[in-house]
Amino acid sequence: MREQNTDFFYDIDLDEDFHVRNVFWADARSRAAYEYFGDVVTFDITYLTNKYDMPFAAFVSVNHHCQSTLLGCGLLSGEDTNSFVWLFKSWLRCMLEKAPLGIMTDQCKAMKNAIEWAPTLLRKYFGAGMSTTKCSESIHIFFDGYINSTTSLNQFVKQYDNALRSRAEKEFEVGFNSMDTTIPCGSNSSIEKQFQSELTNAKFKEIQVEFRSKMNCSASLNGVEGCFATYNVLEEILVRDIRKERVLKVVLNKENHDFKCECSLFEFRGIVYRHVLFVCSQERIISLPEKYVLTRWKKNIKRKHSYIKTSYGVTELKPQMDRFDKL
């Protein structure tokens, strides 16, 4: 892989008898993707253990199309603190010592001991809408049909490349569609139009769910102090088919259109939620500040990880790539 991919990074941990104990690697595409999607990472070791009893470890994030993206892999001698510490240090070195804002794990004791440099995410931390369960399921989808517990090391290298090629093709195809196809707005809202022009189709669809869900909200002005207006937003929700209500406080800065909602879901998922959108309607706000359109979700950015040469070059999509460059 290194011969075909000069930025391919690997590290090998040997025991006192010079037997392989742990291995870590990340290709150039994963390293470049970390620049855009390394703010929050999930670490997963639940996918498989090979016939050599070495757990397969994966660092995963989510890209601008809501797809899982691989940020490095490892094979470990065991699920102990020392192995995890070695792996995390190798991964950080690979990523030029730039730690993520947060990391999600399955919270086993050995892993908690190892990850002292990155707090486990709570809702108040940005999580790109990820959860450990979702990402564990995603990594299964990522490699299912390519590798399993009986795969030999020689087969593993080939099948690993095939899995990454498939994911790269899917990312490019979805990216091409985001640039080439416009999803119609469901309303006359200029804010919805703002999101339509800037977000990938996958994220715009999520925003449209929030616009539709505004109909379940109502709001009352609780008070105004200086430039700050406080609203109580009542939302009707269904919990196991039972109708319930909840009230959330939304604070608006009328001067710069900065919002703070008790749900904290913008801070966690990175998209504007129905409670804020409802207050926007009440206040007749026609556009939102740029901070509410996260760069990581934008479609009009050419991210360099998509163009990096790899050992699994996506030659089948060359005509589409040429057209994408011209968009």
Contacts in CASP RR format, 6 or more apart in sequence:
PFRMAT RR
TARGET T0000
AUTHOR 0000-0000-0000
METHOD contacts of the structure
MODEL  1
MREQNTDFFYDIDLDEDFHVRNVFWADARSRAAYEYFGDVVTFDITYLTN
KYDMPFAAFVSVNHHCQSTLLGCGLLSGEDTNSFVWLFKSWLRCMLEKAP
LGIMTDQCKAMKNAIEWAPTLLRKYFGAGMSTTKCSESIHIFFDGYINST
TSLNQFVKQYDNALRSRAEKEFEVGFNSMDTTIPCGSNSSIEKQFQSELT
NAKFKEIQVEFRSKMNCSASLNGVEGCFATYNVLEEILVRDIRKERVLKV
VLNKENHDFKCECSLFEFRGIVYRHVLFVCSQERIISLPEKYVLTRWKKN
IKRKHSYIKTSYGVTELKPQMDRFDKL
1 8 0 8 1.000
1 10 0 8 1.000
1 25 0 8 1.000
1 27 0 8 1.000
1 157 0 8 1.000
1 161 0 8 1.000
1 311 0 8 1.000
2 8 0 8 1.000
2 10 0 8 1.000
4 309 0 8 1.000
4 310 0 8 1.000
4 311 0 8 1.000
5 27 0 8 1.000
5 28 0 8 1.000
5 309 0 8 1.000
5 310 0 8 1.000
5 311 0 8 1.000
6 28 0 8 1.000
7 27 0 8 1.000
7 28 0 8 1.000
7 31 0 8 1.000
7 32 0 8 1.000
7 308 0 8 1.000
8 25 0 8 1.000
8 26 0 8 1.000
8 27 0 8 1.000
8 28 0 8 1.000
8 311 0 8 1.000
9 25 0 8 1.000
9 26 0 8 1.000
9 27 0 8 1.000
9 31 0 8 1.000
9 94 0 8 1.000
10 23 0 8 1.000
10 24 0 8 1.000
10 25 0 8 1.000
10 26 0 8 1.000
11 23 0 8 1.000
11 24 0 8 1.000
11 25 0 8 1.000
11 90 0 8 1.000
11 93 0 8 1.000
11 94 0 8 1.000
12 20 0 8 1.000
12 22 0 8 1.000
12 23 0 8 1.000
13 20 0 8 1.000
13 21 0 8 1.000
13 22 0 8 1.000
13 23 0 8 1.000
13 86 0 8 1.000
13 90 0 8 1.000
14 20 0 8 1.000
14 21 0 8 1.000
15 21 0 8 1.000
21 77 0 8 1.000
21 83 0 8 1.000
22 74 0 8 1.000
22 75 0 8 1.000
22 76 0 8 1.000
22 77 0 8 1.000
22 83 0 8 1.000
22 86 0 8 1.000
22 87 0 8 1.000
23 74 0 8 1.000
23 75 0 8 1.000
24 72 0 8 1.000
24 73 0 8 1.000
24 74 0 8 1.000
24 87 0 8 1.000
24 90 0 8 1.000
24 91 0 8 1.000
24 94 0 8 1.000
25 72 0 8 1.000
25 73 0 8 1.000
25 74 0 8 1.000
26 59 0 8 1.000
26 71 0 8 1.000
26 72 0 8 1.000
26 73 0 8 1.000
26 91 0 8 1.000
26 94 0 8 1.000
27 164 0 8 1.000
27 310 0 8 1.000
27 311 0 8 1.000
28 308 0 8 1.000
28 309 0 8 1.000
28 310 0 8 1.000
29 164 0 8 1.000
29 168 0 8 1.000
29 305 0 8 1.000
29 308 0 8 1.000
29 310 0 8 1.000
30 69 0 8 1.000
30 70 0 8 1.000
30 71 0 8 1.000
30 72 0 8 1.000
30 305 0 8 1.000
31 94 0 8 1.000
31 95 0 8 1.000
32 303 0 8 1.000
32 304 0 8 1.000
32 305 0 8 1.000
32 308 0 8 1.000
33 61 0 8 1.000
33 63 0 8 1.000
33 69 0 8 1.000
33 70 0 8 1.000
33 71 0 8 1.000
33 303 0 8 1.000
33 305 0 8 1.000
34 61 0 8 1.000
34 71 0 8 1.000
34 95 0 8 1.000
34 98 0 8 1.000
35 304 0 8 1.000
35 305 0 8 1.000
36 63 0 8 1.000
36 64 0 8 1.000
36 296 0 8 1.000
36 303 0 8 1.000
36 305 0 8 1.000
37 61 0 8 1.000
37 62 0 8 1.000
37 63 0 8 1.000
37 64 0 8 1.000
37 69 0 8 1.000
37 71 0 8 1.000
37 128 0 8 1.000
37 296 0 8 1.000
38 61 0 8 1.000
38 71 0 8 1.000
38 95 0 8 1.000
38 100 0 8 1.000
39 61 0 8 1.000
39 100 0 8 1.000
39 101 0 8 1.000
39 102 0 8 1.000
39 126 0 8 1.000
39 127 0 8 1.000
39 128 0 8 1.000
39 296 0 8 1.000
40 61 0 8 1.000
40 100 0 8 1.000
40 101 0 8 1.000
40 102 0 8 1.000
40 103 0 8 1.000
40 104 0 8 1.000
40 121 0 8 1.000
40 125 0 8 1.000
40 126 0 8 1.000
40 127 0 8 1.000
40 128 0 8 1.000
40 130 0 8 1.000
41 59 0 8 1.000
41 60 0 8 1.000
41 61 0 8 1.000
41 71 0 8 1.000
41 100 0 8 1.000
41 102 0 8 1.000
41 103 0 8 1.000
41 104 0 8 1.000
42 59 0 8 1.000
42 60 0 8 1.000
42 61 0 8 1.000
42 103 0 8 1.000
42 104 0 8 1.000
42 105 0 8 1.000
42 130 0 8 1.000
42 132 0 8 1.000
42 135 0 8 1.000
42 136 0 8 1.000
43 57 0 8 1.000
43 58 0 8 1.000
43 59 0 8 1.000
43 60 0 8 1.000
43 103 0 8 1.000
43 104 0 8 1.000
43 105 0 8 1.000
43 111 0 8 1.000
43 115 0 8 1.000
44 57 0 8 1.000
44 58 0 8 1.000
44 60 0 8 1.000
44 106 0 8 1.000
44 132 0 8 1.000
44 135 0 8 1.000
44 136 0 8 1.000
44 139 0 8 1.000
45 55 0 8 1.000
45 56 0 8 1.000
45 57 0 8 1.000
45 58 0 8 1.000
45 76 0 8 1.000
45 79 0 8 1.000
45 106 0 8 1.000
46 106 0 8 1.000
46 136 0 8 1.000
47 56 0 8 1.000
47 58 0 8 1.000
47 136 0 8 1.000
47 139 0 8 1.000
47 140 0 8 1.000
47 143 0 8 1.000
48 55 0 8 1.000
48 56 0 8 1.000
48 143 0 8 1.000
48 147 0 8 1.000
48 148 0 8 1.000
48 149 0 8 1.000
49 55 0 8 1.000
49 56 0 8 1.000
49 149 0 8 1.000
50 56 0 8 1.000
50 75 0 8 1.000
50 149 0 8 1.000
50 151 0 8 1.000
50 156 0 8 1.000
51 149 0 8 1.000
51 150 0 8 1.000
51 152 0 8 1.000
53 78 0 8 1.000
54 75 0 8 1.000
54 76 0 8 1.000
54 77 0 8 1.000
54 78 0 8 1.000
55 75 0 8 1.000
55 76 0 8 1.000
55 78 0 8 1.000
55 79 0 8 1.000
56 73 0 8 1.000
56 74 0 8 1.000
56 75 0 8 1.000
56 147 0 8 1.000
57 73 0 8 1.000
57 74 0 8 1.000
57 75 0 8 1.000
57 76 0 8 1.000
57 87 0 8 1.000
58 70 0 8 1.000
58 72 0 8 1.000
58 73 0 8 1.000
58 74 0 8 1.000
58 139 0 8 1.000
58 142 0 8 1.000
59 70 0 8 1.000
59 71 0 8 1.000
59 72 0 8 1.000
59 73 0 8 1.000
59 91 0 8 1.000
60 68 0 8 1.000
60 69 0 8 1.000
60 70 0 8 1.000
60 71 0 8 1.000
60 135 0 8 1.000
60 138 0 8 1.000
60 139 0 8 1.000
60 142 0 8 1.000
61 68 0 8 1.000
61 69 0 8 1.000
61 71 0 8 1.000
61 128 0 8 1.000
61 130 0 8 1.000
62 68 0 8 1.000
62 69 0 8 1.000
62 128 0 8 1.000
62 129 0 8 1.000
62 130 0 8 1.000
62 135 0 8 1.000
63 69 0 8 1.000
63 171 0 8 1.000
64 200 0 8 1.000
64 202 0 8 1.000
64 203 0 8 1.000
64 296 0 8 1.000
64 297 0 8 1.000
64 298 0 8 1.000
64 299 0 8 1.000
64 301 0 8 1.000
64 303 0 8 1.000
65 171 0 8 1.000
65 174 0 8 1.000
65 175 0 8 1.000
65 178 0 8 1.000
65 200 0 8 1.000
65 201 0 8 1.000
65 202 0 8 1.000
66 202 0 8 1.000
66 203 0 8 1.000
66 206 0 8 1.000
67 167 0 8 1.000
67 170 0 8 1.000
67 171 0 8 1.000
67 174 0 8 1.000
67 202 0 8 1.000
68 135 0 8 1.000
68 138 0 8 1.000
68 139 0 8 1.000
68 141 0 8 1.000
68 142 0 8 1.000
68 167 0 8 1.000
69 167 0 8 1.000
69 171 0 8 1.000
70 142 0 8 1.000
70 164 0 8 1.000
70 167 0 8 1.000
71 91 0 8 1.000
71 95 0 8 1.000
72 91 0 8 1.000
72 94 0 8 1.000
73 160 0 8 1.000
74 87 0 8 1.000
76 83 0 8 1.000
76 84 0 8 1.000
76 87 0 8 1.000
77 83 0 8 1.000
79 108 0 8 1.000
79 110 0 8 1.000
79 111 0 8 1.000
80 110 0 8 1.000
81 110 0 8 1.000
81 111 0 8 1.000
81 113 0 8 1.000
81 114 0 8 1.000
84 110 0 8 1.000
84 111 0 8 1.000
84 113 0 8 1.000
84 114 0 8 1.000
84 115 0 8 1.000
85 114 0 8 1.000
88 114 0 8 1.000
88 115 0 8 1.000
88 117 0 8 1.000
92 98 0 8 1.000
92 99 0 8 1.000
92 117 0 8 1.000
99 117 0 8 1.000
99 118 0 8 1.000
100 118 0 8 1.000
101 118 0 8 1.000
101 125 0 8 1.000
101 126 0 8 1.000
102 118 0 8 1.000
102 119 0 8 1.000
102 120 0 8 1.000
102 121 0 8 1.000
102 125 0 8 1.000
102 127 0 8 1.000
103 115 0 8 1.000
103 118 0 8 1.000
103 119 0 8 1.000
103 120 0 8 1.000
103 121 0 8 1.000
104 120 0 8 1.000
104 121 0 8 1.000
104 127 0 8 1.000
104 130 0 8 1.000
104 131 0 8 1.000
104 132 0 8 1.000
104 135 0 8 1.000
105 111 0 8 1.000
105 112 0 8 1.000
105 115 0 8 1.000
105 120 0 8 1.000
105 132 0 8 1.000
106 132 0 8 1.000
106 136 0 8 1.000
107 120 0 8 1.000
112 120 0 8 1.000
119 125 0 8 1.000
121 127 0 8 1.000
123 264 0 8 1.000
123 265 0 8 1.000
123 267 0 8 1.000
123 268 0 8 1.000
124 264 0 8 1.000
124 267 0 8 1.000
124 268 0 8 1.000
125 267 0 8 1.000
125 268 0 8 1.000
126 267 0 8 1.000
126 268 0 8 1.000
126 270 0 8 1.000
127 268 0 8 1.000
127 269 0 8 1.000
127 270 0 8 1.000
128 269 0 8 1.000
128 270 0 8 1.000
128 296 0 8 1.000
129 268 0 8 1.000
129 269 0 8 1.000
129 270 0 8 1.000
142 163 0 8 1.000
142 167 0 8 1.000
143 160 0 8 1.000
143 163 0 8 1.000
146 159 0 8 1.000
146 160 0 8 1.000
146 162 0 8 1.000
146 163 0 8 1.000
146 166 0 8 1.000
147 155 0 8 1.000
147 156 0 8 1.000
147 159 0 8 1.000
147 160 0 8 1.000
147 163 0 8 1.000
151 159 0 8 1.000
161 311 0 8 1.000
161 312 0 8 1.000
162 312 0 8 1.000
164 310 0 8 1.000
164 312 0 8 1.000
165 312 0 8 1.000
165 313 0 8 1.000
165 314 0 8 1.000
168 306 0 8 1.000
168 310 0 8 1.000
168 312 0 8 1.000
168 313 0 8 1.000
168 314 0 8 1.000
169 314 0 8 1.000
169 316 0 8 1.000
169 317 0 8 1.000
171 306 0 8 1.000
172 306 0 8 1.000
172 314 0 8 1.000
172 317 0 8 1.000
172 320 0 8 1.000
172 321 0 8 1.000
172 324 0 8 1.000
173 317 0 8 1.000
173 320 0 8 1.000
174 200 0 8 1.000
174 201 0 8 1.000
174 202 0 8 1.000
175 200 0 8 1.000
175 299 0 8 1.000
175 324 0 8 1.000
176 320 0 8 1.000
176 323 0 8 1.000
176 324 0 8 1.000
177 201 0 8 1.000
178 200 0 8 1.000
178 201 0 8 1.000
178 202 0 8 1.000
178 299 0 8 1.000
179 299 0 8 1.000
179 300 0 8 1.000
179 324 0 8 1.000
179 327 0 8 1.000
180 327 0 8 1.000
181 201 0 8 1.000
182 196 0 8 1.000
183 196 0 8 1.000
183 201 0 8 1.000
183 204 0 8 1.000
183 205 0 8 1.000
183 208 0 8 1.000
185 192 0 8 1.000
185 193 0 8 1.000
185 196 0 8 1.000
185 208 0 8 1.000
186 192 0 8 1.000
186 208 0 8 1.000
186 211 0 8 1.000
187 211 0 8 1.000
189 211 0 8 1.000
189 281 0 8 1.000
190 286 0 8 1.000
190 287 0 8 1.000
191 277 0 8 1.000
191 280 0 8 1.000
191 285 0 8 1.000
191 286 0 8 1.000
191 287 0 8 1.000
191 288 0 8 1.000
192 207 0 8 1.000
192 208 0 8 1.000
192 211 0 8 1.000
194 287 0 8 1.000
194 288 0 8 1.000
194 293 0 8 1.000
195 203 0 8 1.000
195 204 0 8 1.000
195 207 0 8 1.000
195 272 0 8 1.000
195 293 0 8 1.000
196 204 0 8 1.000
198 293 0 8 1.000
198 298 0 8 1.000
198 299 0 8 1.000
198 300 0 8 1.000
199 207 0 8 1.000
199 293 0 8 1.000
199 297 0 8 1.000
199 298 0 8 1.000
199 299 0 8 1.000
200 297 0 8 1.000
200 298 0 8 1.000
200 299 0 8 1.000
201 299 0 8 1.000
203 271 0 8 1.000
203 297 0 8 1.000
206 271 0 8 1.000
207 271 0 8 1.000
207 272 0 8 1.000
210 271 0 8 1.000
210 272 0 8 1.000
210 273 0 8 1.000
210 274 0 8 1.000
210 277 0 8 1.000
211 274 0 8 1.000
211 277 0 8 1.000
213 274 0 8 1.000
214 274 0 8 1.000
214 277 0 8 1.000
214 278 0 8 1.000
214 281 0 8 1.000
216 235 0 8 1.000
216 236 0 8 1.000
216 237 0 8 1.000
216 274 0 8 1.000
217 233 0 8 1.000
217 234 0 8 1.000
217 235 0 8 1.000
217 236 0 8 1.000
217 274 0 8 1.000
217 275 0 8 1.000
217 278 0 8 1.000
218 233 0 8 1.000
218 234 0 8 1.000
218 278 0 8 1.000
219 231 0 8 1.000
219 232 0 8 1.000
219 233 0 8 1.000
219 234 0 8 1.000
219 250 0 8 1.000
219 278 0 8 1.000
219 279 0 8 1.000
219 282 0 8 1.000
220 231 0 8 1.000
220 232 0 8 1.000
220 234 0 8 1.000
221 229 0 8 1.000
221 230 0 8 1.000
221 231 0 8 1.000
221 282 0 8 1.000
222 230 0 8 1.000
222 231 0 8 1.000
222 232 0 8 1.000
222 249 0 8 1.000
223 229 0 8 1.000
223 230 0 8 1.000
224 230 0 8 1.000
227 253 0 8 1.000
227 254 0 8 1.000
227 255 0 8 1.000
228 251 0 8 1.000
228 252 0 8 1.000
228 253 0 8 1.000
228 254 0 8 1.000
229 251 0 8 1.000
229 252 0 8 1.000
229 254 0 8 1.000
229 283 0 8 1.000
230 249 0 8 1.000
230 250 0 8 1.000
230 251 0 8 1.000
230 252 0 8 1.000
231 249 0 8 1.000
231 250 0 8 1.000
231 251 0 8 1.000
231 252 0 8 1.000
231 279 0 8 1.000
231 282 0 8 1.000
232 247 0 8 1.000
232 248 0 8 1.000
232 249 0 8 1.000
232 250 0 8 1.000
233 247 0 8 1.000
233 248 0 8 1.000
233 249 0 8 1.000
233 250 0 8 1.000
233 261 0 8 1.000
233 275 0 8 1.000
233 278 0 8 1.000
233 279 0 8 1.000
234 245 0 8 1.000
234 246 0 8 1.000
234 247 0 8 1.000
235 245 0 8 1.000
235 246 0 8 1.000
235 247 0 8 1.000
235 248 0 8 1.000
235 274 0 8 1.000
235 275 0 8 1.000
236 243 0 8 1.000
236 244 0 8 1.000
236 245 0 8 1.000
237 243 0 8 1.000
237 244 0 8 1.000
237 245 0 8 1.000
237 246 0 8 1.000
238 244 0 8 1.000
248 261 0 8 1.000
248 262 0 8 1.000
248 263 0 8 1.000
248 275 0 8 1.000
249 261 0 8 1.000
249 262 0 8 1.000
250 259 0 8 1.000
250 260 0 8 1.000
250 261 0 8 1.000
250 262 0 8 1.000
250 275 0 8 1.000
250 276 0 8 1.000
250 279 0 8 1.000
251 259 0 8 1.000
251 260 0 8 1.000
251 261 0 8 1.000
252 258 0 8 1.000
252 259 0 8 1.000
252 279 0 8 1.000
252 283 0 8 1.000
253 259 0 8 1.000
254 283 0 8 1.000
256 289 0 8 1.000
257 285 0 8 1.000
257 287 0 8 1.000
257 288 0 8 1.000
257 289 0 8 1.000
258 289 0 8 1.000
258 291 0 8 1.000
259 266 0 8 1.000
259 272 0 8 1.000
259 276 0 8 1.000
259 279 0 8 1.000
261 273 0 8 1.000
261 275 0 8 1.000
261 276 0 8 1.000
263 273 0 8 1.000
263 275 0 8 1.000
265 271 0 8 1.000
265 273 0 8 1.000
266 272 0 8 1.000
266 273 0 8 1.000
266 276 0 8 1.000
266 292 0 8 1.000
270 294 0 8 1.000
270 297 0 8 1.000
271 294 0 8 1.000
271 297 0 8 1.000
272 288 0 8 1.000
272 292 0 8 1.000
280 288 0 8 1.000
295 301 0 8 1.000
302 325 0 8 1.000
314 321 0 8 1.000
END
